């Protein structure tokens, strides 16, 4: 599965870059946005919407975070971290489901080869 390994390597590189690379937002804030956990208001509301219901993000959500002292660059970085975090959770869930399906398929094939 060379292609899959390359995809996973590329994915890990993106995650490492957004969480640990240079940026305007603090690394701890980027990690919190990525995990959608541990953020105070109004940032929590914005990041939760990005992670769970991105079509519901409003100009007012952004304005509230700006008014709380975050810069536009910081907000952008935190939103990107939240989106990548949500996508990562979906990706990992899908990979786990595929793995479970393959294990179930192998068990089924093995059982049909060795009926009791």
C-alpha positions as CSV (number, residue, x, y, z in Angstrom):
1,X,0.0,0.0,0.0
2,X,2.6,2.5,-1.1
3,X,0.0,5.1,-2.2
4,X,-1.8,4.9,1.2
5,X,1.5,5.3,3.0
6,X,2.2,8.4,0.9
7,X,-1.2,9.8,1.8
8,X,-0.8,9.2,5.5
9,X,2.7,10.7,5.4
10,X,1.4,13.8,3.6
11,X,-1.5,14.1,6.0
12,X,0.9,13.9,9.0
13,X,3.1,16.5,7.4
14,X,0.1,18.9,7.1
15,X,-1.0,18.3,10.7
16,X,2.5,18.9,12.0
17,X,2.9,22.1,10.0
18,X,-0.4,23.7,11.1
19,X,0.1,22.7,14.7
20,X,3.9,23.2,15.2
21,X,5.0,25.5,12.4
22,X,5.4,29.3,12.6
23,X,2.2,31.2,12.9
24,X,0.5,34.2,14.5
25,X,-1.7,32.1,16.8
26,X,-0.1,30.4,19.7
27,X,0.7,26.7,19.3
28,X,-1.5,25.9,22.3
29,X,-4.4,27.7,20.7
30,X,-3.9,26.0,17.4
31,X,-3.8,22.6,19.1
32,X,-7.0,23.5,21.0
33,X,-8.7,24.5,17.8
34,X,-7.5,21.3,16.1
35,X,-9.0,19.2,19.0
36,X,-12.0,21.5,19.3
37,X,-11.5,21.5,23.1
38,X,-10.4,23.9,25.8
39,X,-11.2,27.2,24.2
40,X,-12.9,30.2,25.8
41,X,-15.8,32.2,24.4
42,X,-16.3,33.6,21.8
43,X,-13.6,31.5,20.1
44,X,-15.1,28.3,21.3
45,X,-18.4,29.0,19.4
46,X,-16.6,29.8,16.2
47,X,-14.3,26.8,16.3
48,X,-17.1,24.5,17.2
49,X,-19.1,25.7,14.3
50,X,-16.2,25.2,11.9
51,X,-15.6,21.7,13.2
52,X,-19.3,20.6,13.3
53,X,-21.5,22.9,11.2
54,X,-19.3,25.0,9.0
55,X,-22.2,26.3,6.9
56,X,-23.5,28.0,10.1
57,X,-20.5,30.3,10.6
58,X,-21.6,33.9,10.5
59,X,-19.9,37.3,10.1
60,X,-21.1,37.9,13.7
61,X,-19.0,34.9,14.9
62,X,-15.9,36.3,13.3
63,X,-16.7,39.8,14.6
64,X,-17.1,38.5,18.1
65,X,-13.7,36.8,18.0
66,X,-12.1,39.9,16.5
67,X,-13.6,42.0,19.3
68,X,-12.1,39.7,21.8
69,X,-8.6,40.6,20.7
70,X,-7.7,38.0,18.1
71,X,-6.3,39.3,14.8
72,X,-7.6,38.3,11.4
73,X,-4.4,36.2,10.8
74,X,-4.9,34.4,14.2
75,X,-8.5,33.7,13.4
76,X,-7.6,32.3,9.9
77,X,-5.0,30.0,11.4
78,X,-7.4,28.8,14.1
79,X,-10.1,28.2,11.6
80,X,-7.7,26.2,9.4
81,X,-6.7,24.1,12.4
82,X,-10.3,23.5,13.4
83,X,-11.1,22.4,9.8
84,X,-8.1,20.1,9.6
85,X,-8.8,18.7,13.0
86,X,-12.4,17.8,12.0
87,X,-11.2,16.3,8.7
88,X,-8.5,14.3,10.6
89,X,-11.1,12.8,12.9
90,X,-13.3,11.9,10.0
91,X,-10.3,10.4,8.1
92,X,-9.2,8.3,11.1
93,X,-12.8,7.1,11.7
94,X,-13.1,6.0,8.1
95,X,-9.7,4.2,8.2
96,X,-10.8,2.4,11.4
97,X,-14.1,1.4,9.8
98,X,-12.2,0.1,6.7
99,X,-9.8,-1.8,9.0
100,X,-12.7,-3.4,10.9
101,X,-14.5,-4.3,7.7
102,X,-11.3,-6.0,6.4
103,X,-10.9,-7.9,9.6
104,X,-14.5,-9.0,9.5
105,X,-14.1,-10.1,5.8
106,X,-11.0,-12.1,6.6
107,X,-12.7,-13.8,9.6
108,X,-15.7,-14.6,7.3
109,X,-13.4,-16.0,4.6
110,X,-11.5,-18.1,7.2
111,X,-14.7,-19.4,8.7
112,X,-16.1,-20.5,5.3
113,X,-12.8,-22.3,4.5
114,X,-12.9,-24.2,7.8
115,X,-16.5,-25.1,8.6
116,X,-17.1,-26.9,11.8
